Amino acid sequence: MVEQKPAQWTLVLRRILALISAWKQAKFRLRDACKSCLFTGLPSRQYAAVLDVNTMDNGIRRITIAVGGLTLDAELKINKTADAIYAALPVEASLNTWGEEFYFKIPGVKDQRETATTQVKVGDLAFWGAGEVLAIFFGRTPMSLGADPVPADRVNVVGRIVGDATILRQAMDATKIRVDKA
């Protein structure tokens, strides 16, 4: 019988635990999303509303952002705050700027603070719960020391622009923004 080194067994165990953990997370996400499923196994109306053509297989939802004659696509992450934002769409709001950041109110959305951070990147969509605003970062902000934007307070990153977000510099004079389900 060939003896295995303890390090190999540790590696094998770590891989097994990682697979089990990923499976459990997927199982609990599905269970939470389908709490009101019928006994027959068919989704209820509430769950069916979540499963629409805008939801890709991995659960990420696509949205469109129209501002200043530009239309950009974005994807919302899988978290509770992003779910609430998606449910509140469509939204048309007055647009505010802070450096190269657009932000606008989305009333009624509660920030779950899943990923509260002050570190964002160009193209990130983030929600600031205290102000009930969604921020779109497309360049430097007044607090930036380098090339990356820096929010004024901790934000919950909820999504990302698909493609080049710096194109939003062309819409700096815009006063309105519209966000829709794709």
C-alpha positions in Angstrom: 0.0 0.0 0.0 1.4 3.4 -1.0 1.4 6.1 1.6 0.0 9.5 0.7 1.5 12.6 2.0 -0.7 14.5 4.5 -0.5 17.6 2.3 -2.2 15.7 -0.5 -5.0 14.6 1.7 -5.5 18.1 3.0 -5.7 19.4 -0.6 -8.3 16.7 -1.5 -10.4 17.5 1.6 -10.3 21.2 0.8 -11.5 20.5 -2.7 -14.3 18.3 -1.5 -15.4 20.9 1.1 -15.4 23.6 -1.5 -17.6 21.6 -3.8 -20.0 20.8 -1.0 -20.1 24.4 0.1 -20.9 25.6 -3.5 -23.6 23.0 -3.8 -25.2 24.0 -0.4 -25.1 27.7 -1.4 -26.9 27.0 -4.7 -29.4 24.7 -2.8 -30.2 27.4 -0.2 -30.5 30.2 -2.9 -33.0 28.0 -4.8 -34.9 27.2 -1.6 -35.1 30.9 -0.6 -36.3 31.9 -4.0 -38.9 29.2 -4.1 -40.4 29.4 -0.6 -43.9 29.6 -2.0 -43.6 26.8 -4.6 -46.8 24.7 -5.0 -46.9 21.1 -3.8 -46.9 20.0 -7.4 -43.4 21.4 -7.8 -44.5 24.1 -10.2 -43.5 27.6 -9.2 -46.0 30.0 -7.7 -46.9 33.2 -9.4 -44.5 35.1 -7.2 -41.6 32.9 -8.1 -42.6 32.8 -11.8 -42.3 36.6 -11.8 -38.7 36.3 -10.8 -38.0 33.9 -13.6 -38.4 36.2 -16.6 -36.5 36.5 -19.9 -34.2 39.1 -18.4 -32.8 36.6 -15.9 -29.9 34.7 -17.3 -29.1 31.1 -16.2 -26.7 32.3 -13.5 -29.3 34.6 -11.9 -27.7 37.9 -13.1 -30.3 40.3 -14.4 -29.7 42.7 -17.3 -30.9 46.3 -17.2 -30.6 49.2 -19.6 -29.5 52.7 -18.6 -30.6 55.7 -20.8 -29.0 59.1 -20.2 -28.2 62.0 -22.4 -28.9 60.2 -25.6 -26.8 57.2 -24.6 -28.0 53.7 -23.8 -25.8 51.3 -21.9 -26.4 47.7 -20.8 -25.6 46.7 -17.2 -25.9 43.5 -15.1 -27.1 43.4 -11.5 -25.4 41.0 -9.1 -27.1 38.3 -7.1 -27.8 40.0 -3.7 -30.9 41.3 -1.9 -30.3 45.0 -2.6 -29.9 44.3 -6.3 -33.1 42.2 -6.2 -34.9 45.2 -4.6 -33.6 47.6 -7.3 -34.6 45.2 -10.1 -38.1 45.0 -8.6 -38.4 48.8 -8.5 -37.7 49.2 -12.2 -38.4 51.0 -14.4 -37.2 54.2 -12.8 -36.9 57.7 -14.3 -35.2 60.3 -12.0 -33.4 63.6 -11.8 -29.7 63.1 -12.3 -27.0 64.4 -10.0 -23.2 64.3 -10.7 -20.3 64.2 -8.3 -17.1 64.2 -10.3 -17.5 61.4 -12.8 -20.2 59.7 -10.9 -23.9 59.9 -11.7 -26.4 59.3 -8.8 -30.1 59.3 -8.5 -32.9 58.4 -6.1 -34.6 55.0 -6.1 -37.2 55.4 -3.3 -38.3 52.4 -1.2 -35.2 50.3 -1.8 -33.6 49.0 1.4 -29.8 48.6 1.4 -28.9 45.2 2.8 -25.2 46.2 3.1 -24.0 42.8 1.8 -20.9 44.3 0.2 -20.6 47.7 1.9 -17.3 49.2 0.8 -15.5 52.4 -0.2 -13.5 50.6 -3.0 -15.3 50.7 -6.3 -14.1 50.6 -9.9 -15.0 52.4 -13.1 -18.2 50.8 -14.4 -19.5 49.7 -11.0 -23.2 50.3 -10.0 -23.5 50.9 -6.2 -26.4 51.6 -3.9 -26.0 54.1 -1.0 -28.8 53.2 1.5 -28.7 56.4 3.6 -29.6 58.5 0.6 -31.6 55.8 -1.3 -29.5 56.5 -4.4 -28.0 54.4 -7.1 -24.5 55.5 -8.2 -22.9 54.8 -11.5 -19.1 55.3 -11.4 -17.4 56.1 -14.8 -14.3 57.9 -13.7 -12.6 59.9 -10.9 -14.6 61.5 -8.1 -13.6 64.4 -5.9 -12.2 62.0 -3.3 -10.1 60.0 -5.8 -6.3 59.9 -5.3 -5.6 57.7 -8.3 -7.5 56.5 -11.4 -10.3 54.7 -9.5 -13.4 56.4 -8.2 -13.9 56.8 -4.5 -17.5 57.1 -3.1 -18.2 59.7 -0.4 -19.4 56.9 1.9 -19.6 53.1 2.0 -21.8 51.7 -0.7 -23.2 48.3 -1.6 -21.9 47.3 -5.1 -24.9 45.8 -6.9 -23.8 45.6 -10.5 -21.6 46.6 -13.4 -21.9 48.4 -16.7 -21.3 46.0 -19.6 -18.6 47.6 -21.8 -16.9 50.9 -21.5 -18.5 53.0 -18.8 -16.3 56.1 -19.6 -18.6 56.8 -22.5 -20.9 58.4 -19.9 -18.5 61.4 -19.9 -20.4 62.4 -23.0 -23.6 62.8 -21.0 -22.3 65.0 -18.2 -24.9 67.7 -19.1 -27.9 65.3 -18.8 -30.6 66.1 -16.2 -32.6 62.9 -16.4 -31.8 59.2 -16.3 -34.0 56.2 -17.0 -33.2 52.6 -15.9 -35.3 49.7 -17.3 -35.3 45.9 -17.2 -33.6 44.8 -20.4 
